[in-house]
């Protein structure tokens, strides 16, 4: 894949572009998170079962997975600004089609188009920001891009419940229209149209293999999150995941050998990128994504709270996420990536383990304090991991690094829900119960916390000066 030149001096300010891209990513992530609490009402309105309607969630995921590996080539072929603008417009129009859908098949078709647009917008949007960023600007830009992934999964479910209860499930999609329209206008006004080298011919085999690998893997993980406690129901998800891994291995082999792959694997040769996205980062991200999946389920299924009450508790998690935005950058500048990620990662793991101690009669103040701590440490760790991933990436490799990091983030998100579901199911089977109870969530949180704690060891392999050019941390001279 051809790579782009660094931004010219006349480009728009990085912060402004980052805010526009962050708003677009927030629209994408909120659209996915908001539907879960609305599925029963949507199913009743469309005359189908809630189980059938989960296909509308799945098809969005698969649409995004299909195009994501080739998004970098598409951006180089047609221009990143034009591709991002087109994808945002298509997503907005598809959202309107979802809102007007009169049946399941119409809804699923519109959701698939939404997914295709989302699969391009996420990596290309990040690339637009990074093309605008100098080394000194990367940390601030990444902090802005990360906040949608922190907030949307937390506020989406309660917001979807409120919209569905007091308006209509269709407004879950219609709210994208003004956001999308303003986003299109903002891109036209403030995002520069950069000239990039035209790529060679599309590596079709690489695109098909990598797309198939991601589709099969994410589909298998999504199905596993719906499998329940019956082990027989895990056969299809396991087969899909196995097929996805097999296609992934073939794709990696092909991408290493071909002269101009659909996405370059060169960023994996950068140690800090590899730690932040693949080794320690992928396992820790799995745990960070599993926590907001497990918490509301525990409040409702184990503690007997209704959706509104559980949603109010998730606001504490939201406040924790929000509270760290102003201090993450100063802390990274003061202490550096290694120290912050080890200490904060340990605290985040401790918060996950402490969630296993929650009971239905735990004082509200203690529950809220723990959720605030969990949200705060989650926010800092995700911001640090996403920033570190690009700290030592050469500007010429930022486009493929953006694609690869988006793929890793998608897989980690799906793994979080799948692993959380698997742990609950195994605990339920082991205890011989017909429904989930508090001990099952205790098992899940203990396992998630231990995985996170083990992942901290990977961050300890960082050097004190890693990422110093980005963080501004005054450490010993960097080791080559």
LOGUPA-342687 format. One line per 3 residues: their letters; for each residue y, x, z of C-alpha. Coordinates in Angstrom, 1 decimal. Layout:
BEGIN
A) Y X Z | ...
REM end
This chain:
BEGIN
XXX) 0.0 0.0 0.0 | 3.4 1.3 -0.8 | 5.7 1.9 2.1
XXX) 9.4 1.3 2.3 | 12.4 3.5 2.8 | 14.3 3.6 6.0
XXX) 17.3 1.2 6.2 | 20.6 2.3 4.6 | 23.7 2.6 6.8
XXX) 25.2 -0.6 5.5 | 22.4 -2.8 6.9 | 23.0 -5.7 9.2
XXX) 22.9 -4.9 13.0 | 19.4 -4.6 14.3 | 20.0 -6.9 17.2
XXX) 21.2 -9.8 15.0 | 18.2 -9.5 12.7 | 15.8 -9.3 15.7
XXX) 17.3 -12.5 17.2 | 16.7 -14.3 13.9 | 13.2 -13.1 13.6
XXX) 12.5 -13.9 17.3 | 13.7 -17.5 16.8 | 11.4 -17.8 13.8
XXX) 8.4 -16.4 15.7 | 9.2 -18.7 18.6 | 9.0 -21.7 16.2
XXX) 5.6 -20.4 15.0 | 4.1 -19.8 18.4 | 5.5 -23.0 20.0
XXX) 4.0 -25.0 17.1 | 0.6 -23.7 18.0 | 0.9 -24.1 21.8
XXX) 2.6 -27.5 21.8 | -0.3 -29.5 20.2 | -3.0 -29.0 22.8
XXX) -1.6 -31.6 25.3 | -0.9 -34.0 22.4 | -4.4 -34.1 20.8
XXX) -5.6 -37.3 22.5 | -2.5 -39.3 21.4 | -2.6 -37.9 18.0
XXX) -6.3 -38.8 17.6 | -5.7 -42.3 18.7 | -2.7 -42.7 16.3
XXX) -4.7 -41.3 13.3 | -7.9 -43.2 14.2 | -10.1 -40.2 14.8
XXX) -11.8 -38.6 17.7 | -10.0 -35.8 19.6 | -12.9 -33.5 18.7
XXX) -12.3 -34.1 15.0 | -8.6 -33.4 15.5 | -9.3 -29.9 16.8
XXX) -9.8 -29.1 13.1 | -6.1 -29.3 12.7 | -5.7 -26.5 15.2
XXX) -8.5 -24.4 13.7 | -7.3 -24.7 10.1 | -3.8 -23.4 11.1
XXX) -5.4 -20.4 12.6 | -7.6 -19.7 9.6 | -4.7 -20.1 7.1
XXX) -2.7 -17.5 9.0 | -5.7 -15.1 9.2 | -6.4 -15.4 5.5
XXX) -3.0 -13.9 4.3 | -2.1 -11.7 7.2 | -3.8 -8.5 6.0
XXX) -2.1 -8.7 2.6 | 1.3 -9.6 4.0 | 2.6 -6.0 3.7
XXX) 1.7 -5.8 0.0 | 3.3 -9.2 -0.6 | 6.5 -8.1 1.1
XXX) 6.6 -4.8 -0.9 | 5.9 -6.7 -4.2 | 8.5 -9.4 -3.8
XXX) 10.9 -8.0 -1.2 | 10.6 -8.5 2.6 | 13.7 -10.7 2.9
XXX) 12.6 -13.0 0.0 | 9.1 -13.3 1.4 | 10.3 -14.0 4.9
XXX) 12.8 -16.6 3.7 | 10.2 -18.3 1.5 | 7.6 -18.4 4.3
XXX) 10.1 -19.9 6.7 | 11.1 -22.6 4.2 | 7.4 -23.4 3.4
XXX) 6.6 -23.5 7.1 | 9.5 -25.9 7.7 | 8.5 -28.2 4.8
XXX) 4.9 -28.2 5.9 | 6.0 -29.1 9.4 | 7.8 -32.2 8.0
XXX) 4.6 -33.0 6.1 | 2.6 -32.8 9.3 | 5.0 -35.2 11.0
XXX) 4.7 -37.8 8.2 | 0.9 -37.4 7.9 | -0.9 -40.7 7.8
XXX) -4.4 -39.4 8.2 | -6.5 -36.5 9.3 | -7.0 -34.9 5.9
XXX) -3.2 -35.0 5.2 | -2.5 -33.4 8.5 | -5.1 -30.7 8.0
XXX) -3.8 -29.8 4.6 | -0.2 -29.5 5.9 | -1.4 -27.5 8.9
XXX) -3.2 -25.1 6.5 | 0.0 -24.5 4.6 | 1.8 -24.0 7.9
XXX) -0.8 -21.3 8.7 | -0.4 -19.5 5.4 | 3.3 -19.3 6.0
XXX) 2.8 -18.1 9.6 | 0.4 -15.4 8.5 | 3.1 -13.9 6.4
XXX) 6.2 -14.5 8.6 | 4.9 -12.8 11.7 | 4.2 -9.3 10.3
XXX) 7.0 -9.4 7.7 | 9.5 -10.5 10.3 | 8.6 -7.6 12.5
XXX) 8.8 -5.2 9.6 | 12.3 -6.5 8.8 | 13.5 -5.7 12.3
XXX) 11.8 -2.3 12.4 | 13.3 -1.3 9.0 | 16.7 -1.9 10.6
XXX) 16.0 0.1 13.8 | 16.6 3.7 14.6 | 14.4 5.3 17.2
XXX) 17.0 4.5 19.9 | 17.1 0.8 18.8 | 13.3 0.2 18.7
XXX) 13.0 -0.7 22.4 | 15.8 -3.3 22.5 | 14.6 -4.8 19.2
XXX) 11.0 -5.1 20.4 | 12.1 -6.6 23.7 | 13.7 -9.4 21.7
XXX) 10.7 -9.9 19.4 | 8.2 -10.1 22.3 | 9.8 -12.9 24.2
XXX) 8.5 -15.7 21.9 | 4.9 -14.6 22.7 | 5.7 -14.7 26.4
XXX) 7.4 -18.0 26.6 | 5.9 -20.2 23.9 | 2.3 -20.3 25.4
XXX) 3.8 -21.2 28.8 | 6.3 -23.9 27.9 | 4.5 -25.3 24.9
XXX) 1.9 -27.5 26.7 | 4.3 -29.2 29.1 | 6.8 -29.7 26.4
XXX) 4.2 -31.2 24.1 | 3.2 -33.6 26.9 | 6.8 -34.7 27.5
XXX) 7.5 -35.2 23.8 | 4.3 -37.2 23.3 | 4.8 -39.3 26.4
XXX) 8.5 -40.2 25.8 | 8.9 -40.0 22.1 | 6.0 -39.5 19.6
XXX) 3.5 -36.7 18.8 | 5.2 -36.5 15.4 | 8.3 -35.0 17.0
XXX) 6.2 -32.0 17.9 | 6.5 -31.2 14.2 | 9.9 -32.7 13.5
XXX) 11.6 -30.4 16.0 | 10.8 -27.5 13.6 | 13.1 -28.9 11.0
XXX) 16.5 -28.1 12.5 | 15.2 -24.7 13.7 | 13.7 -23.9 10.3
XXX) 16.9 -25.0 8.5 | 19.1 -22.9 10.7 | 16.7 -20.0 10.3
XXX) 16.9 -20.1 6.5 | 20.7 -20.2 6.7 | 20.8 -17.3 9.1
XXX) 18.5 -15.2 6.9 | 20.7 -15.9 3.9 | 23.8 -15.0 5.8
XXX) 22.8 -12.0 8.0 | 19.5 -10.4 6.9 | 20.0 -7.7 4.3
XXX) 18.1 -7.6 1.0 | 16.5 -4.2 1.0 | 15.3 -2.4 -2.0
XXX) 11.7 -1.2 -1.5 | 9.4 0.8 -3.8 | 7.2 -1.5 -5.8
XXX) 3.6 -1.3 -4.8 | 0.7 -0.6 -7.1 | -1.9 -3.2 -8.0
XXX) -3.2 -5.4 -5.2 | -6.3 -3.9 -3.5 | -8.2 -7.2 -4.1
XXX) -11.4 -6.1 -2.5 | -9.7 -4.8 0.6 | -7.6 -8.0 0.8
XXX) -10.7 -10.2 0.5 | -12.9 -8.2 2.9 | -10.2 -7.9 5.6
XXX) -9.1 -11.5 5.2 | -12.7 -12.7 5.5 | -13.3 -10.5 8.5
XXX) -10.3 -11.9 10.3 | -11.0 -15.6 9.3 | -14.6 -15.4 10.4
XXX) -13.8 -13.5 13.7 | -11.0 -15.9 14.7 | -13.0 -19.0 13.7
XXX) -15.9 -17.8 15.7 | -13.7 -17.1 18.8 | -12.0 -20.5 18.4
XXX) -15.3 -22.2 18.2 | -16.5 -20.4 21.3 | -13.5 -21.7 23.2
XXX) -14.8 -25.2 22.4 | -18.5 -24.5 23.0 | -18.8 -25.7 26.6
XXX) -21.5 -24.7 29.0 | -24.6 -25.5 26.8 | -25.9 -22.1 25.5
XXX) -27.2 -23.8 22.4 | -23.6 -24.5 21.4 | -22.9 -20.8 21.2
XXX) -25.2 -20.1 18.3 | -22.7 -20.9 15.6 | -19.7 -19.1 17.3
XXX) -21.9 -16.0 17.8 | -23.0 -16.0 14.1 | -19.4 -16.4 12.9
XXX) -18.2 -13.5 15.2 | -21.1 -11.4 14.0 | -20.3 -12.1 10.4
XXX) -16.7 -11.3 11.1 | -17.5 -8.0 12.7 | -19.8 -7.1 9.7
XXX) -17.0 -7.9 7.2 | -14.6 -5.9 9.3 | -16.8 -2.8 9.2
XXX) -17.1 -3.1 5.5 | -13.3 -3.6 5.2 | -12.7 -0.5 7.3
XXX) -15.0 1.6 5.2 | -13.3 0.4 2.1 | -9.8 0.9 3.4
XXX) -10.6 4.5 4.4 | -11.9 5.4 1.0 | -9.6 3.6 -1.5
XXX) -6.5 5.5 -2.7 | -4.1 2.6 -2.3 | -5.5 0.2 0.3
XXX) -4.0 -3.3 0.9 | -3.0 -2.0 4.3 | -2.9 1.6 5.4
XXX) -4.9 2.6 8.4 | -2.7 5.7 9.0 | -1.0 4.2 12.0
XXX) -4.3 4.3 13.9 | -4.0 8.1 13.7 | -0.9 8.0 15.9
XXX) -2.2 8.3 19.5 | 0.4 6.0 21.2 | -0.1 3.3 18.6
XXX) -3.9 3.5 19.1 | -3.6 3.2 22.9 | -1.1 0.4 22.8
XXX) -2.9 -1.8 20.2 | -6.6 -0.9 20.1 | -8.1 0.8 23.1
XXX) -6.3 0.0 26.4 | -3.8 -2.4 24.8 | -6.3 -4.7 23.3
XXX) -8.3 -5.2 26.5 | -5.2 -5.7 28.6 | -3.7 -8.1 26.0
XXX) -6.9 -10.1 26.2 | -6.4 -10.5 30.0 | -2.7 -11.3 29.6
XXX) -3.6 -14.1 27.1 | -6.4 -15.4 29.2 | -4.3 -16.0 32.3
XXX) -2.0 -18.7 30.9 | -5.1 -20.4 29.4 | -6.9 -20.5 32.7
XXX) -4.1 -21.4 35.1 | -3.2 -24.9 33.9 | -6.9 -25.7 33.5
XXX) -7.6 -24.7 37.1 | -4.8 -26.8 38.4 | -6.1 -29.9 36.6
XXX) -9.9 -29.5 36.6 | -10.4 -27.8 39.9 | -7.4 -28.9 42.0
XXX) -7.1 -32.5 40.6 | -3.4 -32.3 39.5 | -2.2 -34.3 36.6
XXX) -0.7 -32.7 33.4 | 2.9 -33.1 34.6 | 2.2 -31.5 38.0
XXX) 0.3 -28.6 36.4 | 3.1 -28.2 33.9 | 5.6 -27.8 36.8
XXX) 3.6 -25.0 38.2 | 3.6 -23.2 34.9 | 7.4 -23.2 35.0
XXX) 7.0 -20.7 37.8 | 5.0 -18.5 35.4 | 7.8 -19.0 32.9
XXX) 10.4 -18.0 35.4 | 8.5 -14.8 36.1 | 8.4 -14.0 32.4
XXX) 12.1 -14.6 32.1 | 13.1 -12.6 35.2 | 11.9 -9.3 33.8
XXX) 13.8 -9.3 30.5 | 16.9 -7.7 31.9 | 15.2 -4.9 33.9
XXX) 12.3 -3.9 31.7 | 14.4 -1.6 29.5 | 16.2 0.1 32.4
XXX) 12.9 0.7 34.2 | 11.3 2.2 31.0 | 14.4 4.4 30.6
XXX) 14.2 5.5 34.2 | 10.4 6.1 34.6 | 9.0 6.3 31.1
XXX) 6.1 4.4 29.5 | 3.2 6.0 31.3 | 4.4 5.4 34.9
XXX) 5.7 1.9 34.2 | 2.5 0.8 32.4 | 0.2 2.3 35.0
XXX) 2.0 0.9 38.0 | 3.0 -2.5 36.4 | -0.5 -2.8 34.9
XXX) -2.1 -2.4 38.3 | 0.2 -5.0 39.7 | -0.6 -7.4 36.8
XXX) -4.3 -6.9 37.4 | -3.8 -7.5 41.1 | -2.0 -10.8 40.3
XXX) -4.9 -11.9 38.2 | -7.3 -11.1 41.0 | -5.1 -13.0 43.5
XXX) -5.3 -16.1 41.4 | -9.0 -16.3 42.4 | -7.7 -16.9 46.0
XXX) -5.8 -20.0 45.1 | -7.1 -23.3 46.6 | -6.0 -26.9 46.3
XXX) -4.5 -26.6 49.8 | -2.7 -23.3 49.2 | 1.0 -23.7 50.3
XXX) 3.2 -24.4 47.3 | 5.5 -21.5 48.1 | 2.6 -19.0 48.0
XXX) 1.3 -20.4 44.7 | 4.7 -20.3 43.1 | 5.3 -16.7 44.4
XXX) 2.0 -15.6 42.9 | 2.7 -17.2 39.6 | 6.2 -15.7 39.4
XXX) 4.6 -12.3 40.1 | 1.9 -12.8 37.4 | 4.5 -13.9 34.9
XXX) 6.9 -11.0 35.7 | 4.2 -8.3 35.4 | 2.8 -9.9 32.2
XXX) 6.3 -9.9 30.6 | 6.9 -6.2 31.4 | 3.5 -5.1 30.3
XXX) 3.6 -6.9 27.0 | 7.1 -5.6 26.2 | 6.0 -2.1 27.1
XXX) 2.8 -2.2 25.0 | 4.6 -3.7 22.0 | 7.4 -1.1 22.2
XXX) 5.1 1.8 22.7 | 3.1 0.8 19.7 | 6.0 1.8 17.4
XXX) 7.6 4.5 19.6 | 6.0 7.4 17.6 | 5.5 5.6 14.2
XXX) 7.2 7.3 11.4 | 9.6 4.9 9.6 | 7.5 5.2 6.4
XXX) 4.5 3.7 8.4 | 6.3 0.9 10.1 | 5.2 -1.7 7.5
XXX) 1.4 -1.1 7.8 | 1.8 -0.7 11.6 | 3.5 -4.1 11.8
XXX) 0.6 -5.7 9.9 | -2.1 -4.0 12.0 | -0.3 -4.8 15.3
XXX) -0.1 -8.5 14.2 | -3.8 -8.6 13.4 | -4.6 -7.0 16.8
XXX) -2.4 -9.5 18.6 | -4.1 -12.5 16.8 | -7.5 -11.2 17.8
XXX) -6.4 -10.5 21.4 | -5.0 -14.1 21.7 | -8.2 -15.6 20.5
XXX) -10.3 -13.3 22.6 | -8.3 -14.4 25.7 | -9.2 -18.1 25.3
XXX) -12.8 -17.3 24.2 | -13.6 -14.9 27.1 | -12.0 -17.2 29.6
XXX) -14.1 -20.1 28.3 | -17.3 -18.0 28.3 | -16.8 -16.9 31.9
XXX) -16.2 -20.5 33.0 | -19.3 -21.6 31.1 | -21.6 -18.9 32.5
XXX) -20.4 -19.6 36.1 | -21.0 -23.3 35.6 | -24.5 -22.7 34.3
XXX) -25.2 -20.2 37.2 | -24.1 -22.7 39.8 | -26.0 -25.6 38.1
XXX) -23.0 -27.9 38.0 | -22.2 -30.6 35.3 | -18.5 -30.0 35.5
XXX) -16.1 -27.2 36.2 | -15.1 -26.5 39.8 | -12.9 -24.1 41.7
XXX) -15.6 -21.4 42.1 | -15.9 -21.2 38.3 | -12.3 -20.3 38.0
XXX) -12.6 -17.8 40.8 | -15.3 -16.0 38.9 | -13.2 -16.0 35.7
XXX) -10.1 -14.6 37.4 | -12.0 -11.9 39.2 | -13.6 -10.8 35.9
XXX) -10.3 -10.9 34.0 | -8.6 -9.0 36.8 | -11.3 -6.3 36.8
XXX) -11.1 -5.9 33.0 | -7.3 -5.5 33.3 | -7.7 -3.0 36.1
XXX) -10.2 -0.9 34.0 | -7.7 -1.0 31.1 | -5.1 0.7 33.2
XXX) -7.1 3.8 33.0 | -6.4 3.9 29.3 | -2.7 3.8 29.9
XXX) -3.1 6.7 32.4 | -4.1 8.8 29.4 | -0.5 8.7 28.2
XXX) 1.6 11.8 28.6 | 4.8 11.6 30.7 | 7.0 12.2 27.6
XXX) 5.3 9.7 25.3 | 7.8 7.4 23.7 | 10.7 9.3 25.3
XXX) 12.7 9.1 22.0 | 12.6 5.3 22.2 | 12.9 4.8 25.9
XXX) 15.5 7.5 26.5 | 13.4 8.7 29.5 | 14.4 12.2 30.4
XXX) 11.0 13.9 30.9 | 9.6 17.3 30.1 | 9.7 18.3 26.4
XXX) 7.2 16.3 24.4 | 3.8 17.9 23.6 | 3.2 18.1 19.9
REM end
